[in-house]
Amino acid sequence: MTRREGPPTVPGSVLARRVLVLAPHYDDEVLGCGGLLLQLAAGGAEIVCAFLSDGSGGVEGPPEGMSGGDYSALRRAESEAAAAALGIARVEHVGYRRGFPDGGLVSSMGALTGQIEALLEAGRPDLVLVPSPLEVTTDHQATFRSLHEALIARRRGGADGSEPSDDSSPGDLLLRVLCYEVNHPFYPDLLVDVTAEVEGIAAAMAHYRSQQERHDYLDSCLGLRRFRAHSLPRESGSAEGYCQLKASDFTTRSPAQLIAHLGGVPALVEVDSPRRVSIVVRTYNRPRRLAEALQSLARSTYRNVEAVLVNDGGRPPEAPEGFPFPLVRVEHESNRGRAAAAQSGVEAATGECIGFLDDDDLLAPEHLESLTSMLRGDVDVAYSDAAVVTYEPTAAGYRESSRGLPYSRDFDRGILLLDNYIPFHTVLMTRDALEKAGPFDLGLPAFEDWDLLIRLSRSSPFVHLARTTCEYRHFLGGAGGGSSGGHALGGAASERHDFEALKARVLAKYADELDAESLAGAVTRMRREAVLAAAAARSMLRKTQAELELVQASNRARGAEVERLHLRERDLMAEIEKMKTTRAWRLHETLQSWRGSG
């Protein structure tokens, strides 16, 4: 789903205590979010602005007669003056300090990601301002992508694998991210009235004399703000547009999915390979959901793909128009269940690698490219993360109501023997590994995927890619296997009356593989994770309470301001009444009456 709603018709406000501005270049903070920064500073927010390139001139180079080093020094000095004008508490010259080239941040993204992660850890901001990924400048795109990578790393406890402390919420659960625009308009869902801040924006930009001499950036900046105000009430003469995101939007979407979510078209680079991947797609009377699943597969950046479509006894689905991959059809005369559909697909597949996709789930464009690159050497099974997304019915169709990442876990066979934590469509395996594991257990009407994964793990250690490349979808209020809601092939396993009995059958099949020592280790690890989850919940509660206190303080301040204005109004009315008794007022009324009678 992309953001293409109309612009807001009323201005919004932004509250924050600690703000981190990610500015790829010197002046992006003024041009992109200068008005909001003035408002936040006036509200008492502590603002840190990190400039991410060295300011040496990029493609244009420094002005004639000036070296890149001198030009960089000049721009750093200008930024300090502009920051003071905006009320920014501290400036970090990350690009200069680390040698990140102006115009070349793409080549430094690994190190840039580490710097952004360090800024997040040091400042613990509750608001991050970052350029939109729809910007045309590659430095702006690289900044957004590096923030994406940094938030994924923080969700996992840091690049070094360390666990988050009790006073930090894993994944920065309450962190807000606002995307700003500089050189490419997007689809904003927040407009901030900055009419009163226009003079302050101009004053801050005046310090960037070296940039204004090259281009009249300020004129473009103010023109965009005037354009953004066109959907707001008439008294709003200028506005800044923003797209609002949460940290979870970064951790539960791939880069391509997040760009599409913001209304953009991701630039996808196709990967050709002689290694064919077969994706077994199971379906049963779900034409609309099936079309969505196949469309997600069609967007894959990995192009040597074969789709094996297994229709498990339902109405024969239509072939998707323009589908780019070979499509092998398998038709069951009657509904034979999940295990039989999966096995039929495997037997019809010709690829060296095999994956699965049910008709109610989705793959990100990067999914196959990411996992095939991991199936090298002795790695025969790789899996990624899936965002679990719930949709609820509305008058206009299904709408996303929640999105989370509950199943992200590195491979742990002891825990796998107790419970399945790997959504099946996140897995890609070699044909050799699948043949060693043996066929699907046709006697299992559910948990056939868990059963196979356990057998795969006997001879093939799994590699976990801790990135979201799939979507595992739940549709509320649907009719089981119908065309709208429910789950593929007859419903979710948890909704079955024999759910626990079937789970017990799988546990019993492999009970001898889970000895006392392995069981103790698995329970210890699960208990530790539960403790960490509780710590995260406490941290989130504290941050929620802090956010509430901030809102309440702002409301009290606004209430005091309204009361002050009311008192001033009463004072003015009293002054007017007093004036009416003076000789000057009587003379004014006499003159008015003469004009009326003349």
C-alpha positions as CSV (number, residue, x, y, z in Angstrom):
1,M,0.0,0.0,0.0
2,T,1.5,3.4,-1.0
3,R,0.8,6.8,0.5
4,R,-1.1,8.7,-2.1
5,E,-3.8,10.4,0.1
6,G,-4.6,14.0,-0.4
7,P,-2.6,16.6,1.6
8,P,-3.8,17.4,5.1
9,T,-6.3,20.2,5.4
10,V,-5.4,21.4,8.9
11,P,-1.9,22.1,10.2
12,G,-0.3,19.7,12.8
13,S,2.1,20.3,15.6
14,V,5.2,18.4,16.7
15,L,6.4,18.0,20.3
16,A,9.8,16.6,21.2
17,R,12.3,16.7,24.0
18,R,15.4,15.5,22.2
19,V,15.8,16.0,18.4
20,L,18.4,14.6,16.0
21,V,18.6,16.2,12.6
22,L,20.4,14.2,9.9
23,A,21.6,16.7,7.3
24,P,23.6,15.3,4.4
25,H,24.9,18.8,3.5
26,Y,25.5,22.1,5.1
27,D,22.1,24.0,4.7
28,D,19.8,21.0,4.4
29,E,18.6,21.6,7.9
30,V,17.4,25.1,7.0
31,L,16.0,24.2,3.6
32,G,14.3,21.0,4.8
33,C,13.0,21.7,8.3
34,G,14.1,25.1,9.4
35,G,10.7,26.3,10.4
36,L,10.0,23.2,12.5
37,L,13.4,23.5,14.2
38,L,12.6,27.1,15.2
39,Q,9.3,25.9,16.7
40,L,10.9,23.0,18.5
41,A,13.7,25.2,19.9
42,A,11.2,27.7,21.1
43,G,9.4,24.8,22.9
44,G,12.6,23.9,24.8
45,A,13.7,20.9,22.8
46,E,17.4,20.0,22.8
47,I,18.4,19.8,19.1
48,V,21.5,18.1,17.7
49,C,22.3,18.6,14.0
50,A,24.7,16.1,12.4
51,F,26.2,17.1,9.1
52,L,27.1,14.0,7.3
53,S,29.3,15.1,4.4
54,D,32.6,17.1,4.5
55,G,31.3,20.1,2.6
56,S,34.2,20.1,0.1
57,G,32.0,20.8,-2.9
58,G,30.9,17.5,-4.4
59,V,30.4,17.3,-8.1
60,E,30.5,21.1,-8.5
61,G,33.7,21.4,-6.6
62,P,34.8,24.4,-4.6
63,P,34.5,27.9,-6.0
64,E,37.3,29.0,-8.3
65,G,40.4,30.0,-6.5
66,M,39.4,28.1,-3.3
67,S,40.7,24.6,-2.2
68,G,38.3,21.9,-1.1
69,G,39.7,22.2,2.5
70,D,39.1,25.9,2.6
71,Y,35.6,25.6,1.2
72,S,34.8,22.9,3.8
73,A,36.1,25.2,6.6
74,L,34.0,28.1,5.3
75,R,30.8,26.0,5.2
76,R,31.4,24.6,8.7
77,A,31.7,28.2,10.0
78,E,28.5,29.1,8.1
79,S,26.7,26.1,9.6
80,E,27.6,27.1,13.2
81,A,26.1,30.6,12.6
82,A,23.0,29.1,11.0
83,A,22.6,26.7,13.9
84,A,22.7,29.5,16.4
85,A,20.0,31.3,14.4
86,L,17.8,28.2,14.5
87,G,18.3,27.5,18.2
88,I,20.2,24.2,17.6
89,A,22.0,23.3,20.7
90,R,24.9,21.3,19.2
91,V,26.4,20.7,15.8
92,E,28.2,17.5,14.9
93,H,30.5,17.7,11.8
94,V,30.4,13.9,11.2
95,G,31.3,14.1,7.5
96,Y,34.4,16.3,8.1
97,R,35.5,14.3,11.1
98,R,35.2,10.9,9.3
99,G,36.1,12.1,5.8
100,F,32.8,11.3,4.1
101,P,32.9,13.0,0.7
102,D,30.4,15.6,-0.3
103,G,28.5,13.9,-3.1
104,G,29.8,10.5,-2.3
105,L,27.9,9.2,0.8
106,V,26.8,6.1,-1.1
107,S,30.4,4.9,-1.0
108,S,30.6,5.4,2.7
109,M,27.2,3.9,3.8
110,G,28.7,1.2,6.1
111,A,30.7,3.7,8.1
112,L,27.8,6.2,7.9
113,T,25.4,3.7,9.4
114,G,27.7,3.2,12.3
115,Q,27.9,6.9,12.9
116,I,24.2,7.3,12.9
117,E,23.8,4.4,15.2
118,A,26.3,6.1,17.6
119,L,24.3,9.3,17.4
120,L,21.1,7.5,18.3
121,E,22.8,5.7,21.2
122,A,24.4,8.9,22.6
123,G,21.5,11.3,22.2
124,R,18.6,8.9,22.8
125,P,16.4,11.2,20.6
126,D,12.6,10.9,20.6
127,L,12.5,12.6,17.2
128,V,14.7,12.2,14.1
129,L,14.5,14.4,11.1
130,V,15.9,12.8,7.9
131,P,15.6,13.5,4.2
132,S,13.0,11.6,2.3
133,P,14.2,8.6,0.3
134,L,12.3,10.1,-2.6
135,E,14.9,12.9,-2.9
136,V,16.8,13.0,-6.2
137,T,20.2,13.6,-4.5
138,T,22.1,10.4,-3.9
139,D,23.5,11.8,-0.6
140,H,20.0,12.3,0.7
141,Q,19.0,8.8,-0.4
142,A,22.1,7.3,1.3
143,T,21.3,9.1,4.5
144,F,17.8,7.6,4.7
145,R,19.1,4.2,3.8
146,S,21.8,4.4,6.5
147,L,19.2,5.4,9.1
148,H,17.2,2.3,8.0
149,E,20.3,0.1,8.6
150,A,21.1,1.7,11.9
151,L,17.6,1.1,13.3
152,I,17.7,-2.5,12.2
153,A,21.1,-2.9,14.0
154,R,19.7,-1.3,17.1
155,R,16.7,-3.6,17.1
156,R,19.2,-6.5,17.3
157,G,21.0,-4.9,20.2
158,G,23.8,-3.2,18.3
159,A,26.2,-4.0,15.5
160,D,28.4,-6.1,17.9
161,G,25.4,-8.2,18.9
162,S,25.3,-6.8,22.5
163,E,22.0,-6.8,24.2
164,P,20.1,-3.5,24.8
165,S,20.3,-2.1,28.3
166,D,17.2,-1.7,30.5
167,D,17.0,2.0,29.9
168,S,16.8,1.7,26.1
169,S,13.8,0.2,24.3
170,P,15.0,-2.4,21.7
171,G,14.1,-1.0,18.3
172,D,13.5,2.4,19.8
173,L,9.8,1.6,20.0
174,L,8.6,5.2,20.6
175,L,11.1,6.9,18.3
176,R,9.4,9.1,15.7
177,V,11.0,9.8,12.4
178,L,9.9,12.7,10.2
179,C,11.1,12.8,6.6
180,Y,11.6,16.2,5.2
181,E,11.9,17.4,1.6
182,V,14.5,19.6,-0.1
183,N,14.7,18.9,-3.8
184,H,11.8,16.5,-4.5
185,P,8.2,16.9,-3.3
186,F,6.5,13.8,-1.8
187,Y,3.2,12.9,-0.3
188,P,3.1,14.5,3.1
189,D,0.8,13.3,5.9
190,L,1.8,16.2,8.2
191,L,1.8,19.9,7.4
192,V,3.4,22.3,9.9
193,D,2.3,25.9,9.6
194,V,5.6,27.9,9.6
195,T,4.1,31.3,8.5
196,A,5.5,32.9,11.7
197,E,8.9,31.4,11.1
198,V,9.6,32.5,7.5
199,E,11.7,35.4,8.6
200,G,13.7,33.2,10.9
201,I,14.3,30.7,8.0
202,A,15.5,33.5,5.8
203,A,17.8,34.8,8.6
204,A,19.3,31.4,9.1
205,M,19.8,30.8,5.4
206,A,21.5,34.2,5.1
207,H,24.5,32.7,7.0
208,Y,25.0,30.3,4.1
209,R,26.2,33.0,1.8
210,S,28.5,30.6,-0.1
211,Q,25.5,28.5,-1.1
212,Q,23.2,31.4,-2.0
213,E,25.9,32.8,-4.3
214,R,25.7,29.6,-6.3
215,H,22.0,29.1,-6.4
216,D,19.0,30.9,-4.9
217,Y,18.1,28.1,-2.6
218,L,16.1,30.3,-0.3
219,D,13.7,31.3,-3.0
220,S,13.0,27.7,-3.9
221,C,12.7,26.8,-0.2
222,L,10.1,29.5,0.5
223,G,8.2,28.7,-2.8
224,L,7.8,25.1,-1.7
225,R,6.5,26.3,1.7
226,R,4.0,28.5,0.0
227,F,2.9,25.6,-2.2
228,R,2.5,23.3,0.8
229,A,0.1,25.8,2.4
230,H,-2.4,25.6,-0.4
231,S,-4.6,22.9,1.3
232,L,-4.5,24.7,4.7
233,P,-6.8,27.5,6.0
234,R,-6.2,30.9,4.3
235,E,-4.3,32.3,7.3
236,S,-1.6,29.7,6.8
237,G,0.7,31.3,4.3
238,S,3.6,28.9,4.5
239,A,4.0,25.3,5.7
240,E,6.5,22.5,5.8
241,G,5.5,19.0,4.7
242,Y,6.6,15.8,6.4
243,C,6.0,12.1,6.2
244,Q,5.6,10.5,9.6
245,L,7.3,7.2,10.4
246,K,8.0,5.0,13.5
247,A,11.1,3.0,14.1
248,S,9.0,-0.2,13.5
249,D,8.3,1.1,9.9
250,F,12.0,0.6,9.3
251,T,12.4,-2.8,11.0
252,T,9.2,-4.3,9.5
253,R,9.8,-3.2,5.9
254,S,12.6,-3.8,3.4
255,P,14.1,-0.7,1.8
256,A,12.1,-1.1,-1.4
257,Q,8.9,-1.7,0.6
258,L,9.4,1.4,2.7
259,I,10.0,3.6,-0.4
260,A,6.8,2.2,-1.9
261,H,5.0,2.8,1.4
262,L,6.0,6.5,1.2
263,G,4.5,6.8,-2.3
264,G,7.8,6.3,-4.3
265,V,8.9,3.9,-6.9
266,P,12.0,2.0,-5.7
267,A,15.0,1.8,-8.1
268,L,15.4,-2.0,-8.3
269,V,18.5,-3.5,-9.8
270,E,17.8,-6.9,-11.4
271,V,20.1,-9.8,-10.7
272,D,20.7,-12.5,-13.3
273,S,22.0,-15.8,-12.2
274,P,22.3,-19.3,-13.7
275,R,20.9,-20.7,-10.4
276,R,17.2,-21.3,-10.8
277,V,14.9,-20.7,-7.8
278,S,11.5,-22.5,-7.7
279,I,8.8,-20.9,-5.5
280,V,5.9,-23.2,-4.6
281,V,2.7,-21.1,-4.4
282,R,-0.2,-22.9,-2.6
283,T,-3.7,-21.6,-3.2
284,Y,-7.3,-22.5,-2.7
285,N,-10.1,-20.2,-3.9
286,R,-8.3,-17.0,-3.2
287,P,-8.0,-15.2,-6.6
288,R,-7.5,-11.7,-5.3
289,R,-5.0,-12.6,-2.6
290,L,-3.2,-14.9,-5.0
291,A,-2.9,-12.1,-7.5
292,E,-1.3,-9.9,-4.8
293,A,1.1,-12.7,-3.8
294,L,2.2,-13.4,-7.4
295,Q,2.6,-9.6,-8.0
296,S,5.0,-9.4,-5.1
297,L,7.0,-12.3,-6.6
298,A,7.0,-10.7,-10.0
299,R,8.8,-7.6,-8.5
300,S,11.7,-9.8,-7.4
301,T,15.1,-8.4,-8.2
302,Y,16.3,-11.9,-8.6
303,R,15.2,-12.9,-12.1
304,N,15.9,-16.6,-12.6
305,V,12.7,-17.7,-11.0
306,E,10.1,-20.5,-11.6
307,A,6.7,-20.2,-10.0
308,V,5.0,-23.5,-9.3
309,L,1.3,-22.8,-8.7
310,V,-0.5,-25.5,-6.8
311,N,-4.3,-25.2,-6.9
312,D,-5.5,-27.4,-4.0
313,G,-8.9,-28.4,-5.4
314,G,-10.4,-24.9,-5.8
315,R,-11.6,-23.0,-8.9
316,P,-8.7,-22.9,-11.4
317,P,-7.1,-19.5,-11.0
318,E,-6.4,-17.3,-14.0
319,A,-2.9,-16.8,-15.1
320,P,-1.7,-13.3,-14.1
321,E,-1.3,-11.1,-17.1
322,G,2.3,-10.2,-17.9
323,F,3.7,-12.5,-15.3
324,P,7.5,-12.4,-16.0
325,F,8.5,-15.9,-14.9
326,P,7.8,-19.4,-16.1
327,L,4.6,-20.7,-14.4
328,V,4.1,-24.4,-13.8
329,R,0.6,-25.4,-12.9
330,V,-0.4,-28.2,-10.6
331,E,-4.1,-29.0,-10.3
332,H,-5.6,-31.1,-7.5
333,E,-9.0,-32.5,-8.3
334,S,-10.0,-32.2,-4.6
335,N,-8.7,-30.4,-1.6
336,R,-5.9,-32.5,-0.2
337,G,-4.5,-30.1,2.4
338,R,-1.4,-28.1,3.0
339,A,1.2,-30.9,3.1
340,A,0.0,-32.5,-0.1
341,A,-0.1,-29.2,-1.9
342,A,3.5,-28.4,-0.8
343,Q,4.7,-31.9,-1.8
344,S,3.1,-31.6,-5.2
345,G,4.8,-28.3,-5.8
346,V,8.2,-29.7,-4.8
347,E,7.8,-32.7,-7.2
348,A,6.9,-30.3,-10.1
349,A,9.7,-27.8,-9.4
350,T,12.9,-27.8,-11.4
351,G,15.0,-25.2,-9.5
352,E,18.2,-25.8,-7.6
353,C,16.8,-23.8,-4.7
354,I,13.2,-24.1,-3.4
355,G,11.0,-21.7,-1.4
356,F,7.3,-21.4,-0.6
357,L,4.7,-18.7,-0.7
358,D,1.1,-19.1,0.3
359,D,-1.5,-17.1,-1.5
360,D,-2.2,-14.7,1.5
361,D,1.5,-13.7,2.0
362,L,3.9,-11.4,0.3
363,L,7.6,-11.3,-0.6
364,A,9.7,-8.1,-0.8
365,P,11.6,-7.4,-4.0
366,E,14.9,-8.1,-2.2
367,H,13.9,-11.4,-0.7
368,L,15.2,-13.9,-3.1
369,E,18.4,-12.0,-4.0
370,S,19.2,-11.7,-0.3
371,L,18.7,-15.4,0.5
372,T,20.3,-16.9,-2.6
373,S,23.5,-15.0,-1.9
374,M,23.6,-16.8,1.5
375,L,23.3,-20.3,0.0
376,R,27.0,-20.8,-0.5
377,G,29.5,-23.4,0.7
378,D,28.0,-25.5,3.4
379,V,24.9,-23.3,3.9
380,D,21.9,-25.1,2.5
381,V,19.1,-23.3,4.4
382,A,18.7,-19.6,4.9
383,Y,15.8,-17.6,6.3
384,S,14.9,-14.0,6.9
385,D,12.3,-12.1,9.0
386,A,8.6,-11.6,8.2
387,A,6.5,-8.7,9.4
388,V,3.3,-10.0,10.8
389,V,0.6,-7.6,9.5
390,T,-3.1,-7.6,10.6
391,Y,-5.7,-6.2,8.3
392,E,-9.3,-5.3,9.4
393,P,-12.3,-4.9,7.1
394,T,-13.6,-1.4,6.5
395,A,-16.2,0.1,4.1
396,A,-13.4,0.8,1.6
397,G,-11.8,-2.6,1.9
398,Y,-9.1,-4.1,4.2
399,R,-6.9,-1.6,6.1
400,E,-3.7,-2.4,8.0
401,S,-4.3,-2.2,11.7
402,S,-1.1,-3.5,13.2
403,R,2.4,-4.5,12.1
404,G,5.0,-6.3,14.2
405,L,8.1,-8.5,14.1
406,P,7.4,-11.3,16.7
407,Y,9.4,-14.1,15.1
408,S,12.8,-12.6,14.5
409,R,15.3,-15.1,16.1
410,D,18.7,-16.5,15.2
411,F,18.8,-20.2,14.5
412,D,18.4,-22.3,17.7
413,R,17.6,-26.0,17.1
414,G,16.7,-26.6,20.8
415,I,14.0,-24.0,20.6
416,L,12.9,-25.2,17.2
417,L,12.2,-28.6,18.7
418,L,9.9,-27.0,21.1
419,D,8.1,-24.5,18.9
420,N,8.3,-23.1,15.3
421,Y,9.5,-19.5,15.1
422,I,10.3,-19.5,11.4
423,P,7.5,-18.4,9.0
424,F,7.7,-20.9,6.1
425,H,7.9,-18.3,3.3
426,T,11.0,-16.7,4.9
427,V,12.9,-19.9,4.1
428,L,15.0,-20.8,1.0
429,M,16.7,-24.1,0.8
430,T,18.7,-26.1,-1.7
431,R,17.1,-29.1,-3.4
432,D,19.8,-31.3,-1.9
433,A,18.9,-30.3,1.6
434,L,15.2,-30.9,0.9
435,E,15.9,-34.4,-0.5
436,K,18.0,-35.3,2.6
437,A,15.1,-34.2,4.8
438,G,12.5,-36.2,3.0
439,P,9.0,-35.4,1.8
440,F,6.3,-33.5,3.7
441,D,4.4,-35.6,6.2
442,L,1.0,-36.0,4.5
443,G,-0.6,-37.2,7.7
444,L,-0.2,-33.7,9.2
445,P,-3.1,-31.3,8.3
446,A,-1.1,-28.5,10.0
447,F,2.4,-28.0,11.3
448,E,3.7,-29.6,8.1
449,D,6.2,-26.7,7.7
450,W,7.5,-27.1,11.3
451,D,7.9,-30.8,10.9
452,L,10.0,-30.3,7.7
453,L,12.1,-27.6,9.3
454,I,13.0,-29.9,12.1
455,R,14.2,-32.6,9.7
456,L,16.1,-30.1,7.6
457,S,17.9,-28.9,10.7
458,R,19.3,-32.4,11.3
459,S,21.9,-32.1,8.5
460,S,21.7,-28.4,7.5
461,P,22.5,-25.6,10.0
462,F,20.3,-22.6,9.2
463,V,21.6,-19.1,8.6
464,H,19.4,-16.3,9.7
465,L,19.3,-13.0,7.8
466,A,17.9,-10.5,10.4
467,R,16.1,-8.4,7.8
468,T,12.4,-8.1,7.0
469,T,11.9,-9.4,3.4
470,C,8.4,-11.0,3.8
471,E,5.0,-10.1,5.0
472,Y,2.9,-12.6,6.9
473,R,-0.7,-11.4,6.6
474,H,-3.8,-11.9,8.8
475,F,-7.2,-10.8,7.5
476,L,-9.8,-10.3,10.3
477,G,-13.4,-11.0,9.7
478,G,-12.9,-13.1,6.6
479,A,-14.5,-16.4,5.7
480,G,-11.7,-18.9,6.1
481,G,-10.6,-19.9,2.6
482,G,-12.7,-17.2,0.9
483,S,-11.6,-14.5,-1.4
484,S,-11.1,-11.9,1.2
485,G,-10.2,-12.9,4.7
486,G,-8.9,-15.9,6.6
487,H,-5.8,-18.0,5.9
488,A,-4.7,-20.0,2.9
489,L,-5.8,-23.6,2.5
490,G,-8.5,-23.6,5.1
491,G,-7.5,-21.3,8.0
492,A,-4.8,-20.8,10.5
493,A,-3.5,-23.7,12.5
494,S,-4.3,-21.9,15.8
495,E,-8.0,-21.8,14.9
496,R,-8.3,-25.6,14.6
497,H,-10.1,-27.6,17.3
498,D,-7.2,-30.1,17.3
499,F,-4.4,-27.5,17.5
500,E,-2.8,-28.8,20.6
501,A,-3.2,-32.4,19.7
502,L,-1.4,-31.8,16.3
503,K,1.3,-29.9,18.0
504,A,1.8,-32.8,20.5
505,R,2.1,-35.2,17.5
506,V,5.1,-33.2,16.2
507,L,6.7,-32.9,19.6
508,A,6.3,-36.6,20.1
509,K,7.9,-37.4,16.7
510,Y,11.1,-35.7,17.8
511,A,11.1,-36.1,21.5
512,D,14.2,-38.3,21.5
513,E,16.2,-35.5,19.8
514,L,15.6,-33.1,22.7
515,D,17.6,-34.5,25.6
516,A,17.5,-33.0,29.1
517,E,20.6,-30.8,28.5
518,S,19.2,-29.4,25.3
519,L,15.8,-28.8,26.9
520,A,17.4,-27.0,29.8
521,G,19.4,-24.8,27.5
522,A,16.4,-23.9,25.4
523,V,14.3,-23.0,28.4
524,T,17.1,-20.9,29.8
525,R,17.4,-18.9,26.6
526,M,13.6,-18.5,26.3
527,R,13.5,-17.3,29.9
528,R,16.3,-14.8,29.2
529,E,14.4,-13.4,26.3
530,A,11.3,-13.1,28.4
531,V,13.2,-11.0,30.9
532,L,14.6,-8.8,28.1
533,A,11.1,-8.4,26.7
534,A,9.8,-7.4,30.2
535,A,12.6,-4.8,30.4
536,A,11.7,-3.5,27.0
537,A,8.1,-3.2,28.1
538,R,9.1,-1.2,31.2
539,S,11.3,1.0,29.1
540,M,8.4,1.6,26.7
541,L,6.1,2.4,29.6
542,R,8.6,5.0,31.0
543,K,9.0,6.6,27.6
544,T,5.2,6.6,27.1
545,Q,4.8,8.4,30.4
546,A,7.5,10.9,29.5
547,E,5.7,11.6,26.2
548,L,2.4,12.0,28.0
549,E,4.0,14.4,30.5
550,L,5.4,16.4,27.5
551,V,2.0,16.7,26.0
552,Q,0.4,17.7,29.3
553,A,3.1,20.3,29.9
554,S,2.5,21.7,26.4
555,N,-1.3,21.8,27.0
556,R,-0.8,23.6,30.4
557,A,1.5,26.1,28.6
558,R,-1.1,26.6,25.9
559,G,-3.8,27.0,28.6
560,A,-1.8,29.6,30.4
561,E,-1.2,31.4,27.1
562,V,-5.0,31.4,26.3
563,E,-5.8,32.7,29.8
564,R,-3.2,35.4,29.4
565,L,-4.8,36.4,26.1
566,H,-8.3,36.4,27.7
567,L,-7.0,38.7,30.5
568,R,-5.4,41.0,27.9
569,E,-8.7,41.1,26.0
570,R,-10.6,42.1,29.2
571,D,-8.0,44.8,29.8
572,L,-8.4,46.1,26.3
573,M,-12.1,46.2,26.6
574,A,-11.8,48.1,29.8
575,E,-9.5,50.5,28.1
576,I,-12.0,51.0,25.3
577,E,-14.8,51.7,27.8
578,K,-12.6,54.1,29.6
579,M,-11.8,55.9,26.4
580,K,-15.4,56.3,25.6
581,T,-15.8,58.7,28.5
582,T,-13.0,61.0,27.4
583,R,-13.4,64.3,25.4
584,A,-11.4,62.8,22.6
585,W,-13.8,59.9,22.1
586,R,-16.8,62.3,22.2
587,L,-15.1,64.4,19.5
588,H,-14.5,61.2,17.4
589,E,-18.2,60.3,17.6
590,T,-19.2,63.9,16.6
591,L,-16.9,63.7,13.6
592,Q,-18.3,60.4,12.6
593,S,-21.9,61.7,12.7
594,W,-21.0,64.7,10.6
595,R,-19.5,62.4,7.9
596,G,-22.6,60.3,8.0
597,S,-25.0,63.3,7.6
598,G,-22.8,64.9,4.9
